[in-house]
């Protein structure tokens, strides 16, 4: 009798986990649709006069990243491949990865990834609302989010990513301010509801952004306690997409600017497109 119950419980458990995974995919699709709808239906075209009053490094940044006359799309779909580190600086534990991302700052983002190392497969999604990862497509290994700490940590990530993948979303306006830091650095501050994030953007002489850095709310530390700590990355391999000049190689991680820096996120972008509003 016990053996029969065990044999029956295994397929039932598999069916329940499969249904749970399908529910996650559905939530991803719904969130992506919601974010894509944030795209302006008839976006204004970029005019350099829009940034005349900004600090010089910020003005240089926009003149490099947005060509005059470019429709100011603020939502992007990004396709990428690369490596995702699950370990530490000393033992990175990189997995080969492919991912797609819908980025709609300040509303949010959805990053869907699949990664593998040998026979091990990891998949799932990250957003401003959740982190959900599955092992071998069946076993849930991370179910995080739905709290202020997660929202604050995620906000730092997608504001920084907007700097290099959706520059139209960080043009000056309500809740968005730029200030001078030094000759080649400007500080962006974005406020959205109860959230606020400052990002330092370093640019080359021609205005090409070379790195971003900021204090991120994170528990990626030995204490597993949320606190502000350095985060950032390097940007390179720029290409033009629909009038935007954007980096297609990004290396980013915790401890940026310190000897603890661990670039756990190393990606090459294969495509960026801008959904219609």
Secondary structure in CASP SS format (residue, H / E / C, confidence):
PFRMAT SS
TARGET T0000
AUTHOR 0000-0000-0000
METHOD secondary structure of the structure
MODEL  1
X C 1.00
X H 1.00
X H 1.00
X H 1.00
X H 1.00
X H 1.00
X H 1.00
X H 1.00
X H 1.00
X H 1.00
X H 1.00
X H 1.00
X H 1.00
X H 1.00
X H 1.00
X H 1.00
X H 1.00
X H 1.00
X H 1.00
X H 1.00
X H 1.00
X H 1.00
X H 1.00
X H 1.00
X H 1.00
X H 1.00
X H 1.00
X H 1.00
X H 1.00
X H 1.00
X H 1.00
X H 1.00
X H 1.00
X H 1.00
X H 1.00
X H 1.00
X C 1.00
X C 1.00
X C 1.00
X C 1.00
X C 1.00
X C 1.00
X C 1.00
X C 1.00
X E 1.00
X C 1.00
X C 1.00
X H 1.00
X H 1.00
X H 1.00
X H 1.00
X C 1.00
X C 1.00
X C 1.00
X C 1.00
X H 1.00
X H 1.00
X H 1.00
X H 1.00
X H 1.00
X H 1.00
X H 1.00
X H 1.00
X H 1.00
X H 1.00
X E 1.00
X C 1.00
X C 1.00
X C 1.00
X C 1.00
X E 1.00
X C 1.00
X C 1.00
X C 1.00
X C 1.00
X E 1.00
X E 1.00
X E 1.00
X E 1.00
X E 1.00
X E 1.00
X E 1.00
X E 1.00
X E 1.00
X E 1.00
X C 1.00
X C 1.00
X C 1.00
X C 1.00
X C 1.00
X C 1.00
X C 1.00
X C 1.00
X E 1.00
X E 1.00
X E 1.00
X E 1.00
X E 1.00
X E 1.00
X E 1.00
X E 1.00
X E 1.00
X E 1.00
X E 1.00
X C 1.00
X C 1.00
X C 1.00
X E 1.00
X E 1.00
X E 1.00
X E 1.00
X E 1.00
X E 1.00
X E 1.00
X E 1.00
X E 1.00
X E 1.00
X C 1.00
X C 1.00
X E 1.00
X E 1.00
X E 1.00
X E 1.00
X E 1.00
X E 1.00
X E 1.00
X E 1.00
X C 1.00
X C 1.00
X E 1.00
X E 1.00
X E 1.00
X E 1.00
X E 1.00
X E 1.00
X C 1.00
X C 1.00
X C 1.00
X E 1.00
X E 1.00
X E 1.00
X E 1.00
X E 1.00
X E 1.00
X E 1.00
X C 1.00
X C 1.00
X H 1.00
X H 1.00
X H 1.00
X H 1.00
X H 1.00
X H 1.00
X H 1.00
X H 1.00
X H 1.00
X H 1.00
X H 1.00
X H 1.00
X H 1.00
X H 1.00
X H 1.00
X H 1.00
X H 1.00
X H 1.00
X C 1.00
X H 1.00
X H 1.00
X H 1.00
X H 1.00
X C 1.00
X C 1.00
X E 1.00
X C 1.00
X C 1.00
X E 1.00
X E 1.00
X E 1.00
X E 1.00
X E 1.00
X E 1.00
X E 1.00
X C 1.00
X C 1.00
X E 1.00
X E 1.00
X E 1.00
X E 1.00
X E 1.00
X E 1.00
X E 1.00
X E 1.00
X C 1.00
X C 1.00
X E 1.00
X E 1.00
X E 1.00
X E 1.00
X E 1.00
X E 1.00
X E 1.00
X E 1.00
X E 1.00
X C 1.00
X C 1.00
X C 1.00
X C 1.00
X C 1.00
X E 1.00
X E 1.00
X E 1.00
X E 1.00
X E 1.00
X E 1.00
X E 1.00
X E 1.00
X E 1.00
X E 1.00
X C 1.00
X C 1.00
X C 1.00
X C 1.00
X C 1.00
X C 1.00
X C 1.00
X C 1.00
X E 1.00
X E 1.00
X E 1.00
X E 1.00
X E 1.00
X E 1.00
X E 1.00
X E 1.00
X E 1.00
X E 1.00
X E 1.00
X E 1.00
X E 1.00
X E 1.00
X E 1.00
X C 1.00
X C 1.00
X E 1.00
X E 1.00
X E 1.00
X E 1.00
X E 1.00
X E 1.00
X E 1.00
X E 1.00
X E 1.00
X E 1.00
X E 1.00
X C 1.00
X C 1.00
X C 1.00
X C 1.00
X C 1.00
X C 1.00
X C 1.00
X E 1.00
X E 1.00
X E 1.00
X E 1.00
X E 1.00
X E 1.00
X E 1.00
X E 1.00
X E 1.00
X E 1.00
X E 1.00
X E 1.00
X C 1.00
X C 1.00
X C 1.00
X C 1.00
END
